[in-house]
Amino acid sequence: MSGVIFCFYAISAVLFFGTFHYLIAIKRPGIYPPKNLMKKRAGVLGAGGIIVLILGLLLSLIVN
């Protein structure tokens, strides 16, 4: 069960890194995808990261 919890935390970290990647990419001039599309992608990844992190925390509280 600890492997499943670790996977949730790892997926959460990857989603947060993706969020930060898109937020940093918004600051660069001359990017192809429009900034509003980049903001939407960052929002979706951030929301997914929070949901997966909460699931991991709940599983870790239930198991312990």
PDB file of N, CA, C, O and CB in Angstrom:
ATOM      1  N   MET A   1       0.813  -1.189   0.000  1.00  0.00           N
ATOM      2  CA  MET A   1       0.000   0.000   0.000  1.00  0.00           C
ATOM      3  C   MET A   1       0.863   1.262   0.000  1.00  0.00           C
ATOM      4  O   MET A   1       0.451   2.307  -0.505  1.00  0.00           O
ATOM      5  CB  MET A   1      -0.928  -0.007   1.196  1.00  0.00           C
ATOM      6  N   SER A   2       2.045   1.155   0.564  1.00  0.00           N
ATOM      7  CA  SER A   2       2.912   2.330   0.596  1.00  0.00           C
ATOM      8  C   SER A   2       3.378   2.709  -0.817  1.00  0.00           C
ATOM      9  O   SER A   2       3.657   3.877  -1.087  1.00  0.00           O
ATOM     10  CB  SER A   2       4.128   2.071   1.506  1.00  0.00           C
ATOM     11  N   GLY A   3       3.461   1.727  -1.710  1.00  0.00           N
ATOM     12  CA  GLY A   3       3.825   2.020  -3.090  1.00  0.00           C
ATOM     13  C   GLY A   3       2.755   2.835  -3.801  1.00  0.00           C
ATOM     14  O   GLY A   3       3.066   3.712  -4.607  1.00  0.00           O
ATOM     15  N   VAL A   4       1.504   2.545  -3.502  1.00  0.00           N
ATOM     16  CA  VAL A   4       0.393   3.286  -4.099  1.00  0.00           C
ATOM     17  C   VAL A   4       0.397   4.728  -3.590  1.00  0.00           C
ATOM     18  O   VAL A   4       0.192   5.665  -4.361  1.00  0.00           O
ATOM     19  CB  VAL A   4      -0.962   2.598  -3.779  1.00  0.00           C
ATOM     20  N   ILE A   5       0.628   4.896  -2.303  1.00  0.00           N
ATOM     21  CA  ILE A   5       0.685   6.241  -1.716  1.00  0.00           C
ATOM     22  C   ILE A   5       1.851   7.013  -2.315  1.00  0.00           C
ATOM     23  O   ILE A   5       1.717   8.196  -2.628  1.00  0.00           O
ATOM     24  CB  ILE A   5       0.822   6.170  -0.170  1.00  0.00           C
ATOM     25  N   PHE A   6       2.988   6.356  -2.477  1.00  0.00           N
ATOM     26  CA  PHE A   6       4.133   7.015  -3.100  1.00  0.00           C
ATOM     27  C   PHE A   6       3.814   7.444  -4.528  1.00  0.00           C
ATOM     28  O   PHE A   6       4.220   8.522  -4.962  1.00  0.00           O
ATOM     29  CB  PHE A   6       5.349   6.089  -3.090  1.00  0.00           C
ATOM     30  N   CYS A   7       3.084   6.595  -5.262  1.00  0.00           N
ATOM     31  CA  CYS A   7       2.700   6.953  -6.636  1.00  0.00           C
ATOM     32  C   CYS A   7       1.817   8.191  -6.657  1.00  0.00           C
ATOM     33  O   CYS A   7       1.969   9.046  -7.529  1.00  0.00           O
ATOM     34  CB  CYS A   7       1.973   5.783  -7.312  1.00  0.00           C
ATOM     35  N   PHE A   8       0.893   8.296  -5.702  1.00  0.00           N
ATOM     36  CA  PHE A   8       0.056   9.488  -5.633  1.00  0.00           C
ATOM     37  C   PHE A   8       0.896  10.732  -5.378  1.00  0.00           C
ATOM     38  O   PHE A   8       0.678  11.767  -6.007  1.00  0.00           O
ATOM     39  CB  PHE A   8      -1.001   9.334  -4.542  1.00  0.00           C
ATOM     40  N   TYR A   9       1.855  10.639  -4.462  1.00  0.00           N
ATOM     41  CA  TYR A   9       2.720  11.786  -4.185  1.00  0.00           C
ATOM     42  C   TYR A   9       3.598  12.120  -5.399  1.00  0.00           C
ATOM     43  O   TYR A   9       3.821  13.293  -5.696  1.00  0.00           O
ATOM     44  CB  TYR A   9       3.601  11.503  -2.953  1.00  0.00           C
ATOM     45  N   ALA A  10       4.089  11.105  -6.089  1.00  0.00           N
ATOM     46  CA  ALA A  10       4.938  11.338  -7.255  1.00  0.00           C
ATOM     47  C   ALA A  10       4.136  11.982  -8.390  1.00  0.00           C
ATOM     48  O   ALA A  10       4.621  12.904  -9.046  1.00  0.00           O
ATOM     49  CB  ALA A  10       5.570  10.016  -7.730  1.00  0.00           C
ATOM     50  N   ILE A  11       2.926  11.506  -8.618  1.00  0.00           N
ATOM     51  CA  ILE A  11       2.077  12.105  -9.651  1.00  0.00           C
ATOM     52  C   ILE A  11       1.745  13.545  -9.295  1.00  0.00           C
ATOM     53  O   ILE A  11       1.725  14.418 -10.163  1.00  0.00           O
ATOM     54  CB  ILE A  11       0.782  11.291  -9.833  1.00  0.00           C
ATOM     55  N   SER A  12       1.489  13.787  -8.029  1.00  0.00           N
ATOM     56  CA  SER A  12       1.214  15.147  -7.569  1.00  0.00           C
ATOM     57  C   SER A  12       2.407  16.066  -7.829  1.00  0.00           C
ATOM     58  O   SER A  12       2.232  17.197  -8.283  1.00  0.00           O
ATOM     59  CB  SER A  12       0.865  15.146  -6.073  1.00  0.00           C
ATOM     60  N   ALA A  13       3.603  15.590  -7.547  1.00  0.00           N
ATOM     61  CA  ALA A  13       4.807  16.397  -7.773  1.00  0.00           C
ATOM     62  C   ALA A  13       4.997  16.686  -9.259  1.00  0.00           C
ATOM     63  O   ALA A  13       5.366  17.799  -9.633  1.00  0.00           O
ATOM     64  CB  ALA A  13       6.049  15.683  -7.211  1.00  0.00           C
ATOM     65  N   VAL A  14       4.748  15.690 -10.106  1.00  0.00           N
ATOM     66  CA  VAL A  14       4.887  15.892 -11.551  1.00  0.00           C
ATOM     67  C   VAL A  14       3.880  16.927 -12.047  1.00  0.00           C
ATOM     68  O   VAL A  14       4.215  17.775 -12.875  1.00  0.00           O
ATOM     69  CB  VAL A  14       4.699  14.558 -12.305  1.00  0.00           C
ATOM     70  N   LEU A  15       2.658  16.861 -11.550  1.00  0.00           N
ATOM     71  CA  LEU A  15       1.646  17.835 -11.953  1.00  0.00           C
ATOM     72  C   LEU A  15       2.018  19.244 -11.495  1.00  0.00           C
ATOM     73  O   LEU A  15       1.805  20.208 -12.230  1.00  0.00           O
ATOM     74  CB  LEU A  15       0.279  17.445 -11.387  1.00  0.00           C
ATOM     75  N   PHE A  16       2.573  19.371 -10.286  1.00  0.00           N
ATOM     76  CA  PHE A  16       2.995  20.690  -9.809  1.00  0.00           C
ATOM     77  C   PHE A  16       4.180  21.222 -10.611  1.00  0.00           C
ATOM     78  O   PHE A  16       4.255  22.420 -10.881  1.00  0.00           O
ATOM     79  CB  PHE A  16       3.358  20.626  -8.324  1.00  0.00           C
ATOM     80  N   PHE A  17       5.111  20.337 -10.995  1.00  0.00           N
ATOM     81  CA  PHE A  17       6.220  20.783 -11.836  1.00  0.00           C
ATOM     82  C   PHE A  17       5.712  21.256 -13.196  1.00  0.00           C
ATOM     83  O   PHE A  17       6.225  22.231 -13.745  1.00  0.00           O
ATOM     84  CB  PHE A  17       7.245  19.652 -12.016  1.00  0.00           C
ATOM     85  N   GLY A  18       4.710  20.574 -13.738  1.00  0.00           N
ATOM     86  CA  GLY A  18       4.105  21.004 -14.991  1.00  0.00           C
ATOM     87  C   GLY A  18       3.430  22.358 -14.849  1.00  0.00           C
ATOM     88  O   GLY A  18       3.497  23.191 -15.753  1.00  0.00           O
ATOM     89  N   THR A  19       2.779  22.578 -13.709  1.00  0.00           N
ATOM     90  CA  THR A  19       2.154  23.869 -13.447  1.00  0.00           C
ATOM     91  C   THR A  19       3.190  24.977 -13.428  1.00  0.00           C
ATOM     92  O   THR A  19       2.997  26.024 -14.045  1.00  0.00           O
ATOM     93  CB  THR A  19       1.393  23.839 -12.124  1.00  0.00           C
ATOM     94  N   PHE A  20       4.293  24.750 -12.719  1.00  0.00           N
ATOM     95  CA  PHE A  20       5.340  25.770 -12.646  1.00  0.00           C
ATOM     96  C   PHE A  20       5.990  25.989 -14.013  1.00  0.00           C
ATOM     97  O   PHE A  20       6.382  27.108 -14.344  1.00  0.00           O
ATOM     98  CB  PHE A  20       6.405  25.369 -11.614  1.00  0.00           C
ATOM     99  N   HIS A  21       6.104  24.932 -14.796  1.00  0.00           N
ATOM    100  CA  HIS A  21       6.668  25.062 -16.138  1.00  0.00           C
ATOM    101  C   HIS A  21       5.815  26.001 -16.988  1.00  0.00           C
ATOM    102  O   HIS A  21       6.342  26.894 -17.653  1.00  0.00           O
ATOM    103  CB  HIS A  21       6.781  23.682 -16.814  1.00  0.00           C
ATOM    104  N   TYR A  22       4.503  25.799 -16.966  1.00  0.00           N
ATOM    105  CA  TYR A  22       3.623  26.658 -17.756  1.00  0.00           C
ATOM    106  C   TYR A  22       3.591  28.081 -17.207  1.00  0.00           C
ATOM    107  O   TYR A  22       3.512  29.033 -17.983  1.00  0.00           O
ATOM    108  CB  TYR A  22       2.210  26.081 -17.789  1.00  0.00           C
ATOM    109  N   LEU A  23       3.651  28.245 -15.892  1.00  0.00           N
ATOM    110  CA  LEU A  23       3.654  29.590 -15.324  1.00  0.00           C
ATOM    111  C   LEU A  23       4.924  30.349 -15.692  1.00  0.00           C
ATOM    112  O   LEU A  23       4.877  31.556 -15.929  1.00  0.00           O
ATOM    113  CB  LEU A  23       3.510  29.523 -13.807  1.00  0.00           C
ATOM    114  N   ILE A  24       6.042  29.662 -15.740  1.00  0.00           N
ATOM    115  CA  ILE A  24       7.289  30.303 -16.152  1.00  0.00           C
ATOM    116  C   ILE A  24       7.260  30.584 -17.657  1.00  0.00           C
ATOM    117  O   ILE A  24       7.781  31.606 -18.103  1.00  0.00           O
ATOM    118  CB  ILE A  24       8.508  29.415 -15.787  1.00  0.00           C
ATOM    119  N   ALA A  25       6.658  29.690 -18.439  1.00  0.00           N
ATOM    120  CA  ALA A  25       6.593  29.874 -19.887  1.00  0.00           C
ATOM    121  C   ALA A  25       5.727  31.075 -20.263  1.00  0.00           C
ATOM    122  O   ALA A  25       5.934  31.680 -21.315  1.00  0.00           O
ATOM    123  CB  ALA A  25       6.052  28.613 -20.553  1.00  0.00           C
ATOM    124  N   ILE A  26       4.767  31.424 -19.420  1.00  0.00           N
ATOM    125  CA  ILE A  26       3.921  32.582 -19.698  1.00  0.00           C
ATOM    126  C   ILE A  26       4.754  33.860 -19.693  1.00  0.00           C
ATOM    127  O   ILE A  26       4.452  34.789 -20.442  1.00  0.00           O
ATOM    128  CB  ILE A  26       2.780  32.681 -18.666  1.00  0.00           C
ATOM    129  N   LYS A  27       5.779  33.926 -18.878  1.00  0.00           N
ATOM    130  CA  LYS A  27       6.602  35.134 -18.748  1.00  0.00           C
ATOM    131  C   LYS A  27       7.525  35.356 -19.945  1.00  0.00           C
ATOM    132  O   LYS A  27       7.979  36.477 -20.177  1.00  0.00           O
ATOM    133  CB  LYS A  27       7.430  35.057 -17.483  1.00  0.00           C
ATOM    134  N   ARG A  28       7.806  34.296 -20.708  1.00  0.00           N
ATOM    135  CA  ARG A  28       8.714  34.424 -21.851  1.00  0.00           C
ATOM    136  C   ARG A  28       8.015  35.119 -23.018  1.00  0.00           C
ATOM    137  O   ARG A  28       6.846  34.848 -23.290  1.00  0.00           O
ATOM    138  CB  ARG A  28       9.233  33.038 -22.289  1.00  0.00           C
ATOM    139  N   PRO A  29       8.711  35.997 -23.694  1.00  0.00           N
ATOM    140  CA  PRO A  29       8.095  36.652 -24.854  1.00  0.00           C
ATOM    141  C   PRO A  29       8.134  35.738 -26.082  1.00  0.00           C
ATOM    142  O   PRO A  29       9.037  34.914 -26.225  1.00  0.00           O
ATOM    143  CB  PRO A  29       8.811  37.985 -25.162  1.00  0.00           C
ATOM    144  N   GLY A  30       7.167  35.890 -26.945  1.00  0.00           N
ATOM    145  CA  GLY A  30       7.161  35.186 -28.215  1.00  0.00           C
ATOM    146  C   GLY A  30       6.848  33.714 -28.135  1.00  0.00           C
ATOM    147  O   GLY A  30       7.371  32.938 -28.936  1.00  0.00           O
ATOM    148  N   ILE A  31       6.012  33.295 -27.195  1.00  0.00           N
ATOM    149  CA  ILE A  31       5.635  31.881 -27.119  1.00  0.00           C
ATOM    150  C   ILE A  31       4.489  31.617 -28.087  1.00  0.00           C
ATOM    151  O   ILE A  31       3.664  32.498 -28.328  1.00  0.00           O
ATOM    152  CB  ILE A  31       5.230  31.485 -25.667  1.00  0.00           C
ATOM    153  N   TYR A  32       4.433  30.412 -28.644  1.00  0.00           N
ATOM    154  CA  TYR A  32       3.390  30.122 -29.628  1.00  0.00           C
ATOM    155  C   TYR A  32       2.016  29.944 -29.010  1.00  0.00           C
ATOM    156  O   TYR A  32       1.089  30.657 -29.395  1.00  0.00           O
ATOM    157  CB  TYR A  32       3.747  28.890 -30.399  1.00  0.00           C
ATOM    158  N   PRO A  33       1.838  29.012 -28.055  1.00  0.00           N
ATOM    159  CA  PRO A  33       0.463  28.924 -27.544  1.00  0.00           C
ATOM    160  C   PRO A  33       0.106  30.237 -26.855  1.00  0.00           C
ATOM    161  O   PRO A  33       0.913  30.777 -26.099  1.00  0.00           O
ATOM    162  CB  PRO A  33       0.302  27.718 -26.557  1.00  0.00           C
ATOM    163  N   PRO A  34      -1.079  30.749 -27.103  1.00  0.00           N
ATOM    164  CA  PRO A  34      -1.472  32.006 -26.469  1.00  0.00           C
ATOM    165  C   PRO A  34      -1.423  31.907 -24.944  1.00  0.00           C
ATOM    166  O   PRO A  34      -1.549  30.828 -24.365  1.00  0.00           O
ATOM    167  CB  PRO A  34      -2.875  32.407 -26.920  1.00  0.00           C
ATOM    168  N   LYS A  35      -1.239  33.052 -24.325  1.00  0.00           N
ATOM    169  CA  LYS A  35      -1.076  33.073 -22.875  1.00  0.00           C
ATOM    170  C   LYS A  35      -2.318  32.577 -22.148  1.00  0.00           C
ATOM    171  O   LYS A  35      -2.207  31.947 -21.096  1.00  0.00           O
ATOM    172  CB  LYS A  35      -0.739  34.472 -22.413  1.00  0.00           C
ATOM    173  N   ASN A  36      -3.504  32.854 -22.696  1.00  0.00           N
ATOM    174  CA  ASN A  36      -4.702  32.369 -22.006  1.00  0.00           C
ATOM    175  C   ASN A  36      -4.791  30.846 -22.041  1.00  0.00           C
ATOM    176  O   ASN A  36      -5.292  30.240 -21.094  1.00  0.00           O
ATOM    177  CB  ASN A  36      -5.956  32.977 -22.634  1.00  0.00           C
ATOM    178  N   LEU A  37      -4.318  30.222 -23.107  1.00  0.00           N
ATOM    179  CA  LEU A  37      -4.276  28.764 -23.171  1.00  0.00           C
ATOM    180  C   LEU A  37      -3.267  28.201 -22.175  1.00  0.00           C
ATOM    181  O   LEU A  37      -3.513  27.173 -21.544  1.00  0.00           O
ATOM    182  CB  LEU A  37      -3.931  28.302 -24.589  1.00  0.00           C
ATOM    183  N   MET A  38      -2.123  28.886 -22.037  1.00  0.00           N
ATOM    184  CA  MET A  38      -1.111  28.447 -21.074  1.00  0.00           C
ATOM    185  C   MET A  38      -1.646  28.572 -19.651  1.00  0.00           C
ATOM    186  O   MET A  38      -1.361  27.720 -18.809  1.00  0.00           O
ATOM    187  CB  MET A  38       0.187  29.270 -21.233  1.00  0.00           C
ATOM    188  N   LYS A  39      -2.411  29.614 -19.374  1.00  0.00           N
ATOM    189  CA  LYS A  39      -2.997  29.790 -18.042  1.00  0.00           C
ATOM    190  C   LYS A  39      -4.010  28.694 -17.746  1.00  0.00           C
ATOM    191  O   LYS A  39      -4.079  28.200 -16.620  1.00  0.00           O
ATOM    192  CB  LYS A  39      -3.664  31.169 -17.924  1.00  0.00           C
ATOM    193  N   LYS A  40      -4.798  28.310 -18.751  1.00  0.00           N
ATOM    194  CA  LYS A  40      -5.767  27.231 -18.554  1.00  0.00           C
ATOM    195  C   LYS A  40      -5.060  25.913 -18.271  1.00  0.00           C
ATOM    196  O   LYS A  40      -5.469  25.156 -17.391  1.00  0.00           O
ATOM    197  CB  LYS A  40      -6.673  27.090 -19.784  1.00  0.00           C
ATOM    198  N   ARG A  41      -3.994  25.645 -19.024  1.00  0.00           N
ATOM    199  CA  ARG A  41      -3.237  24.401 -18.803  1.00  0.00           C
ATOM    200  C   ARG A  41      -2.628  24.378 -17.409  1.00  0.00           C
ATOM    201  O   ARG A  41      -2.657  23.352 -16.730  1.00  0.00           O
ATOM    202  CB  ARG A  41      -2.129  24.244 -19.862  1.00  0.00           C
ATOM    203  N   ALA A  42      -2.076  25.516 -16.984  1.00  0.00           N
ATOM    204  CA  ALA A  42      -1.485  25.589 -15.647  1.00  0.00           C
ATOM    205  C   ALA A  42      -2.552  25.387 -14.584  1.00  0.00           C
ATOM    206  O   ALA A  42      -2.302  24.729 -13.574  1.00  0.00           O
ATOM    207  CB  ALA A  42      -0.777  26.937 -15.439  1.00  0.00           C
ATOM    208  N   GLY A  43      -3.722  25.936 -14.795  1.00  0.00           N
ATOM    209  CA  GLY A  43      -4.815  25.768 -13.834  1.00  0.00           C
ATOM    210  C   GLY A  43      -5.284  24.331 -13.724  1.00  0.00           C
ATOM    211  O   GLY A  43      -5.539  23.834 -12.627  1.00  0.00           O
ATOM    212  N   VAL A  44      -5.396  23.664 -14.866  1.00  0.00           N
ATOM    213  CA  VAL A  44      -5.831  22.262 -14.859  1.00  0.00           C
ATOM    214  C   VAL A  44      -4.786  21.382 -14.174  1.00  0.00           C
ATOM    215  O   VAL A  44      -5.129  20.515 -13.369  1.00  0.00           O
ATOM    216  CB  VAL A  44      -6.086  21.765 -16.303  1.00  0.00           C
ATOM    217  N   LEU A  45      -3.516  21.608 -14.494  1.00  0.00           N
ATOM    218  CA  LEU A  45      -2.463  20.806 -13.854  1.00  0.00           C
ATOM    219  C   LEU A  45      -2.395  21.081 -12.354  1.00  0.00           C
ATOM    220  O   LEU A  45      -2.198  20.158 -11.563  1.00  0.00           O
ATOM    221  CB  LEU A  45      -1.099  21.097 -14.501  1.00  0.00           C
ATOM    222  N   GLY A  46      -2.557  22.340 -11.961  1.00  0.00           N
ATOM    223  CA  GLY A  46      -2.535  22.678 -10.539  1.00  0.00           C
ATOM    224  C   GLY A  46      -3.698  22.051  -9.790  1.00  0.00           C
ATOM    225  O   GLY A  46      -3.521  21.524  -8.692  1.00  0.00           O
ATOM    226  N   ALA A  47      -4.890  22.105 -10.378  1.00  0.00           N
ATOM    227  CA  ALA A  47      -6.059  21.495  -9.742  1.00  0.00           C
ATOM    228  C   ALA A  47      -5.895  19.978  -9.639  1.00  0.00           C
ATOM    229  O   ALA A  47      -6.229  19.374  -8.619  1.00  0.00           O
ATOM    230  CB  ALA A  47      -7.337  21.838 -10.527  1.00  0.00           C
ATOM    231  N   GLY A  48      -5.383  19.380 -10.697  1.00  0.00           N
ATOM    232  CA  GLY A  48      -5.131  17.936 -10.649  1.00  0.00           C
ATOM    233  C   GLY A  48      -4.099  17.576  -9.600  1.00  0.00           C
ATOM    234  O   GLY A  48      -4.234  16.565  -8.911  1.00  0.00           O
ATOM    235  N   GLY A  49      -3.059  18.408  -9.475  1.00  0.00           N
ATOM    236  CA  GLY A  49      -2.036  18.161  -8.459  1.00  0.00           C
ATOM    237  C   GLY A  49      -2.595  18.240  -7.056  1.00  0.00           C
ATOM    238  O   GLY A  49      -2.233  17.438  -6.195  1.00  0.00           O
ATOM    239  N   ILE A  50      -3.479  19.201  -6.816  1.00  0.00           N
ATOM    240  CA  ILE A  50      -4.082  19.334  -5.490  1.00  0.00           C
ATOM    241  C   ILE A  50      -4.980  18.140  -5.187  1.00  0.00           C
ATOM    242  O   ILE A  50      -4.958  17.611  -4.076  1.00  0.00           O
ATOM    243  CB  ILE A  50      -4.885  20.642  -5.390  1.00  0.00           C
ATOM    244  N   ILE A  51      -5.767  17.716  -6.168  1.00  0.00           N
ATOM    245  CA  ILE A  51      -6.671  16.578  -5.958  1.00  0.00           C
ATOM    246  C   ILE A  51      -5.884  15.313  -5.664  1.00  0.00           C
ATOM    247  O   ILE A  51      -6.216  14.573  -4.738  1.00  0.00           O
ATOM    248  CB  ILE A  51      -7.570  16.364  -7.187  1.00  0.00           C
ATOM    249  N   VAL A  52      -4.842  15.062  -6.446  1.00  0.00           N
ATOM    250  CA  VAL A  52      -4.037  13.845  -6.240  1.00  0.00           C
ATOM    251  C   VAL A  52      -3.290  13.912  -4.904  1.00  0.00           C
ATOM    252  O   VAL A  52      -3.141  12.895  -4.226  1.00  0.00           O
ATOM    253  CB  VAL A  52      -3.028  13.656  -7.406  1.00  0.00           C
ATOM    254  N   LEU A  53      -2.823  15.100  -4.527  1.00  0.00           N
ATOM    255  CA  LEU A  53      -2.144  15.257  -3.240  1.00  0.00           C
ATOM    256  C   LEU A  53      -3.107  14.979  -2.090  1.00  0.00           C
ATOM    257  O   LEU A  53      -2.737  14.314  -1.122  1.00  0.00           O
ATOM    258  CB  LEU A  53      -1.552  16.674  -3.109  1.00  0.00           C
ATOM    259  N   ILE A  54      -4.323  15.474  -2.184  1.00  0.00           N
ATOM    260  CA  ILE A  54      -5.317  15.216  -1.131  1.00  0.00           C
ATOM    261  C   ILE A  54      -5.643  13.731  -1.055  1.00  0.00           C
ATOM    262  O   ILE A  54      -5.788  13.185   0.039  1.00  0.00           O
ATOM    263  CB  ILE A  54      -6.605  16.027  -1.387  1.00  0.00           C
ATOM    264  N   LEU A  55      -5.759  13.072  -2.206  1.00  0.00           N
ATOM    265  CA  LEU A  55      -6.002  11.619  -2.196  1.00  0.00           C
ATOM    266  C   LEU A  55      -4.846  10.875  -1.529  1.00  0.00           C
ATOM    267  O   LEU A  55      -5.068   9.945  -0.753  1.00  0.00           O
ATOM    268  CB  LEU A  55      -6.205  11.095  -3.634  1.00  0.00           C
ATOM    269  N   GLY A  56      -3.621  11.284  -1.830  1.00  0.00           N
ATOM    270  CA  GLY A  56      -2.471  10.653  -1.195  1.00  0.00           C
ATOM    271  C   GLY A  56      -2.444  10.874   0.309  1.00  0.00           C
ATOM    272  O   GLY A  56      -2.122   9.964   1.073  1.00  0.00           O
ATOM    273  N   LEU A  57      -2.784  12.084   0.728  1.00  0.00           N
ATOM    274  CA  LEU A  57      -2.820  12.376   2.165  1.00  0.00           C
ATOM    275  C   LEU A  57      -3.913  11.574   2.867  1.00  0.00           C
ATOM    276  O   LEU A  57      -3.695  11.056   3.962  1.00  0.00           O
ATOM    277  CB  LEU A  57      -3.041  13.877   2.399  1.00  0.00           C
ATOM    278  N   LEU A  58      -5.091  11.468   2.241  1.00  0.00           N
ATOM    279  CA  LEU A  58      -6.160  10.680   2.833  1.00  0.00           C
ATOM    280  C   LEU A  58      -5.781   9.209   2.938  1.00  0.00           C
ATOM    281  O   LEU A  58      -6.044   8.567   3.954  1.00  0.00           O
ATOM    282  CB  LEU A  58      -7.431  10.831   2.021  1.00  0.00           C
ATOM    283  N   LEU A  59      -5.166   8.678   1.893  1.00  0.00           N
ATOM    284  CA  LEU A  59      -4.743   7.278   1.952  1.00  0.00           C
ATOM    285  C   LEU A  59      -3.690   7.065   3.035  1.00  0.00           C
ATOM    286  O   LEU A  59      -3.712   6.054   3.736  1.00  0.00           O
ATOM    287  CB  LEU A  59      -4.195   6.828   0.592  1.00  0.00           C
ATOM    288  N   SER A  60      -2.783   8.003   3.169  1.00  0.00           N
ATOM    289  CA  SER A  60      -1.738   7.835   4.191  1.00  0.00           C
ATOM    290  C   SER A  60      -2.323   7.941   5.593  1.00  0.00           C
ATOM    291  O   SER A  60      -1.837   7.288   6.516  1.00  0.00           O
ATOM    292  CB  SER A  60      -0.627   8.884   4.006  1.00  0.00           C
ATOM    293  N   LEU A  61      -3.360   8.754   5.763  1.00  0.00           N
ATOM    294  CA  LEU A  61      -4.011   8.839   7.079  1.00  0.00           C
ATOM    295  C   LEU A  61      -4.822   7.588   7.383  1.00  0.00           C
ATOM    296  O   LEU A  61      -4.866   7.141   8.529  1.00  0.00           O
ATOM    297  CB  LEU A  61      -4.917  10.071   7.148  1.00  0.00           C
ATOM    298  N   ILE A  62      -5.459   7.021   6.372  1.00  0.00           N
ATOM    299  CA  ILE A  62      -6.263   5.819   6.584  1.00  0.00           C
ATOM    300  C   ILE A  62      -5.383   4.607   6.904  1.00  0.00           C
ATOM    301  O   ILE A  62      -5.714   3.801   7.774  1.00  0.00           O
ATOM    302  CB  ILE A  62      -7.122   5.534   5.348  1.00  0.00           C
ATOM    303  N   VAL A  63      -4.264   4.489   6.191  1.00  0.00           N
ATOM    304  CA  VAL A  63      -3.390   3.327   6.373  1.00  0.00           C
ATOM    305  C   VAL A  63      -2.680   3.379   7.739  1.00  0.00           C
ATOM    306  O   VAL A  63      -2.548   2.365   8.424  1.00  0.00           O
ATOM    307  CB  VAL A  63      -2.348   3.260   5.232  1.00  0.00           C
ATOM    308  N   ASN A  64      -2.236   4.560   8.104  1.00  0.00           N
ATOM    309  CA  ASN A  64      -1.513   4.671   9.378  1.00  0.00           C
ATOM    310  C   ASN A  64      -2.495   4.797  10.468  1.00  0.00           C
ATOM    311  O   ASN A  64      -2.114   4.904  11.633  1.00  0.00           O
ATOM    312  CB  ASN A  64      -0.546   5.854   9.397  1.00  0.00           C
TER     313      ASN A  64
END
